[in-house]
Amino acid sequence: HSRLPCLASRSVLRLPDGNAMRLKVRSMVGLLPLAATALISEHDLQKLPRFRERAQLFLDRHPELAENMHFPIQAGVAGRRMLSVFTEDKLRRVLARMLDENEFLSPYGIRALSRYHLEHPFVFNYEGQEYTVSYLPGESDSGMFGGNSNWRGPIWMPVNYLIYQALFRLYAFYGDDFKVECPTGSGVYMTLFEVAKDLGERLTRIFLRDDQGQRPVYGATTKFQTDPHWRNLILFYEYFHGDNGAGIGASHQTGWTGCIARIMQLNAALEASWFTTPGLEARIYQKMVTTYGAEQTQPEEA
């Protein structure tokens, strides 16, 4: 629509008169700030006295911001400090939505838009015309809101990878004392390390055969599911169906969808105990080199 205002950052409409209207949509936009999490070791912090002074000065000058963000004043596991846009309370509230299977958590990863909008679409009017944002787990049915690159429900590997990494960083600060219900409402409580591993398993499940011998990535494509010349050749798709994991869009999309290889490596190699002692980065690097270095092995059928 030529007169529809700019959809900036997919959650705010910039109107022609300069005003803005927030779209109250439960989308990936609200989850991605999880990735804005940085850890500082006690060793590194001791070498940065001016950083400590400036951080404290900022907190003294802007107490209203200090109440809404996590600053590196409090020490976490192994003396680590953390910079994050989420306080512990906000983190718990966001994770409760993200890990809800009726919202973002799919059997195959994190959806780009909450499934809540399947029955509760967001509707707004502009210049007498009605626009609707609803949950759409497969291909787009409209040229609006992203066109054929549908961000209204499917699973996108790059943003899932960012969240996956963020969960490990958060665990490296909070440790085993911080647990959340996963899935939400299940009565099962997990550490953030366990939540990250669970997410990795869900994403990996897209490409592995299920109990019926079918790979979710190939959906109802019989040739790719059964033909001996195709069944063991895995295609990386642009994005994946939010409910059944079927591959959608461009293929072979070896760019961001290739992140699944790193996710599988980390899920197999990482141990929770590594995060409770100093030297985390060096330990992970050494494990990656010794386990996934130059030596190559023939992949087995999976």
C-alpha positions in Angstrom: 0.0 0.0 0.0 1.7 3.2 -1.2 0.4 5.3 1.7 1.0 2.8 4.5 3.6 4.3 6.9 7.0 2.7 7.4 7.1 -0.5 9.5 10.2 0.3 11.5 11.8 -2.6 13.3 8.6 -4.6 12.6 7.0 -3.3 15.9 6.5 0.4 15.4 4.7 2.3 12.6 6.3 5.6 11.7 3.4 7.8 10.5 3.8 10.5 7.7 3.2 13.2 10.3 6.2 12.0 12.3 4.3 10.3 15.0 4.7 6.6 15.9 2.3 3.9 16.8 3.4 0.8 18.6 2.1 -2.5 17.3 1.4 -4.8 20.3 2.4 -8.0 18.5 4.1 -10.9 20.2 7.0 -11.4 17.9 10.7 -12.2 17.7 11.4 -8.5 18.2 10.7 -9.0 21.9 13.0 -12.0 22.2 16.0 -10.8 20.3 17.2 -8.5 23.2 18.2 -11.7 24.9 21.2 -11.7 22.5 22.3 -8.3 23.9 24.0 -10.1 26.8 27.8 -9.8 27.4 29.9 -11.4 30.1 33.0 -10.0 31.7 35.3 -12.3 33.7 36.6 -11.1 37.1 40.1 -11.3 35.7 39.3 -8.9 32.8 37.3 -6.6 35.0 40.3 -6.1 37.3 42.3 -4.9 34.3 39.6 -2.3 33.5 39.4 0.1 36.5 38.1 3.0 34.4 35.3 0.8 33.0 34.2 0.0 36.5 34.3 3.7 37.5 32.4 4.8 34.5 29.8 2.1 34.9 29.2 3.2 38.5 29.1 6.8 37.5 26.4 6.0 34.9 24.3 4.2 37.5 24.6 7.1 39.9 23.5 9.5 37.2 20.7 7.4 35.7 19.1 5.4 38.5 15.9 5.1 36.4 17.9 3.0 33.9 19.6 1.0 36.6 16.2 -0.3 37.6 15.4 -1.6 34.1 18.8 -3.1 33.0 21.4 -5.5 34.4 24.7 -3.8 35.0 28.1 -5.4 35.9 28.1 -4.5 39.6 26.8 -7.8 41.0 29.0 -10.8 40.6 27.6 -14.0 39.3 29.0 -17.6 38.9 32.8 -17.7 39.0 32.9 -14.0 39.7 31.6 -13.1 36.2 29.8 -9.8 35.6 27.0 -9.3 33.1 25.7 -6.5 30.9 22.1 -7.2 29.8 19.0 -5.3 28.9 17.0 -7.7 31.1 16.8 -7.7 34.8 16.2 -11.1 36.4 12.5 -10.4 36.8 12.1 -9.3 33.1 14.1 -12.3 32.0 11.8 -14.7 33.8 8.7 -13.0 32.2 10.2 -13.1 28.7 11.3 -16.8 29.0 7.8 -17.7 30.3 6.4 -16.6 26.9 9.2 -17.9 24.8 9.0 -21.4 26.3 5.3 -21.6 26.0 4.3 -24.2 23.4 1.1 -22.2 22.8 3.2 -19.2 22.0 6.8 -19.3 20.7 8.1 -22.8 21.5 7.6 -25.2 18.6 8.7 -28.8 18.6 11.3 -27.6 16.1 12.5 -24.3 17.6 11.4 -20.8 18.4 8.7 -19.3 16.1 9.1 -15.8 14.7 5.6 -14.9 15.8 3.6 -16.2 18.8 1.0 -18.9 18.0 -1.3 -16.8 20.3 -2.1 -14.7 17.2 -3.7 -17.7 15.5 -6.8 -17.1 17.5 -6.0 -13.5 18.4 -4.8 -11.7 15.3 -3.6 -8.1 15.8 -5.7 -5.7 13.8 -5.1 -2.0 13.1 -6.7 0.6 10.9 -5.0 3.3 8.8 -6.7 5.7 6.6 -9.9 3.7 6.6 -8.2 0.4 5.6 -7.8 -2.6 8.0 -4.5 -4.5 8.3 -4.1 -7.8 10.1 -1.1 -9.6 11.6 -2.0 -13.2 12.3 0.0 -16.4 13.0 1.0 -17.9 9.7 3.5 -20.8 10.2 4.1 -21.6 6.5 4.5 -19.5 3.4 3.2 -15.9 3.3 -0.3 -15.3 2.0 0.3 -11.5 1.5 2.8 -9.1 0.1 2.6 -7.1 3.4 4.8 -7.5 6.4 7.8 -9.0 4.8 6.4 -10.4 1.5 7.4 -14.0 0.7 10.0 -13.9 3.5 7.5 -14.7 6.1 8.3 -13.7 9.7 4.8 -14.3 11.0 5.2 -17.7 12.5 8.0 -19.8 10.8 11.2 -20.9 12.4 14.3 -19.0 11.2 17.7 -20.5 12.0 19.8 -17.3 12.5 17.6 -15.8 15.2 17.2 -19.2 16.9 21.0 -19.5 16.9 21.3 -16.1 18.6 18.9 -17.1 21.3 20.6 -20.5 21.7 24.0 -18.8 22.3 22.4 -16.2 24.6 20.9 -18.9 26.9 24.4 -20.4 27.4 25.8 -16.9 28.3 23.0 -16.3 30.7 23.6 -19.7 32.3 27.3 -18.8 32.7 26.2 -15.9 34.9 23.2 -17.3 36.8 24.3 -21.0 37.1 22.2 -23.8 38.6 20.2 -21.7 41.0 18.2 -20.0 38.2 15.6 -22.3 36.8 12.5 -21.8 34.6 9.6 -24.0 33.7 10.2 -25.6 30.3 7.9 -26.0 28.6 5.8 -23.3 30.4 3.0 -25.0 32.3 4.7 -28.5 32.2 5.8 -28.5 35.8 9.3 -29.3 34.6 12.0 -26.9 35.7 15.3 -26.5 33.9 18.5 -24.5 34.2 19.3 -22.2 31.3 21.9 -24.7 30.2 19.3 -27.4 30.0 16.9 -25.0 28.2 19.6 -24.2 25.6 20.3 -27.9 25.0 16.6 -28.6 24.7 16.3 -25.8 22.0 19.3 -27.3 20.2 17.6 -30.7 20.2 14.4 -29.2 18.8 16.3 -27.5 16.0 18.2 -30.6 15.2 14.9 -32.6 15.1 14.0 -30.7 11.9 16.6 -32.8 10.0 16.5 -36.2 11.7 14.1 -39.0 11.0 11.2 -39.3 13.4 9.6 -42.5 14.8 7.9 -43.0 11.4 11.2 -42.7 9.5 10.3 -39.3 8.1 12.4 -36.2 8.2 10.3 -33.1 9.2 12.4 -30.9 6.8 10.9 -32.7 3.8 7.3 -32.6 4.9 5.1 -34.4 2.5 7.7 -34.6 -0.3 7.7 -38.4 -0.9 10.7 -38.5 -3.2 13.0 -36.9 -0.7 11.6 -39.0 2.1 11.9 -42.4 0.5 13.9 -42.4 -2.7 17.3 -44.0 -1.9 19.1 -41.5 -4.2 17.7 -38.5 -2.1 16.7 -39.7 1.3 20.2 -39.2 2.9 20.9 -35.9 1.1 19.9 -33.0 3.5 18.7 -29.7 2.0 19.0 -26.5 4.1 16.0 -24.3 3.5 15.5 -20.6 4.1 13.1 -21.1 7.0 10.9 -23.8 8.4 7.2 -24.4 9.1 6.4 -23.2 12.7 4.3 -26.3 13.5 5.7 -29.2 11.5 9.3 -28.2 10.7 8.9 -28.5 6.9 11.5 -26.6 4.9 10.2 -23.5 3.1 11.7 -20.9 0.8 15.1 -21.0 -0.9 17.2 -24.1 -0.9 20.0 -25.1 -0.7 20.3 -22.2 1.8 23.8 -23.0 3.2 24.2 -19.5 4.8 22.4 -19.0 8.0 20.7 -22.4 8.0 24.2 -23.8 8.2 24.2 -22.7 11.8 22.6 -26.0 12.6 26.0 -27.6 12.2 27.4 -25.5 15.0 24.4 -26.1 17.2 24.8 -29.8 16.8 28.5 -29.5 17.7 27.9 -27.4 20.8 25.0 -29.6 22.0 27.2 -32.7 21.8 30.3 -31.1 23.3 29.3 -28.6 26.0 29.1 -29.7 29.7 27.3 -27.7 32.4 30.3 -28.0 34.8 32.4 -25.9 32.4 30.3 -22.9 33.1 30.7 -22.9 36.9 34.5 -22.3 36.9 36.7 -19.6 35.3 38.3 -20.2 31.9 35.1 -21.1 30.0 36.1 -19.7 26.6 39.5 -21.5 26.6 37.8 -24.8 27.6 35.2 -24.6 24.8 37.8 -23.7 22.2 40.0 -26.7 23.2 37.0 -29.0 23.1 36.1 -27.8 19.6 39.6 -28.2 18.3 40.2 -31.7 19.7 36.7 -33.0 18.8 36.0 -31.2 15.5 39.4 -30.3 14.2 41.1 -31.5 10.9 40.0 -35.1 11.3 37.0 -35.8 9.1 34.7 -38.8 9.4 32.2 -40.3 7.0 28.7 -39.3 8.2 26.4 -42.1 9.1 22.8 -42.4 8.1 20.7 -40.6 10.7 
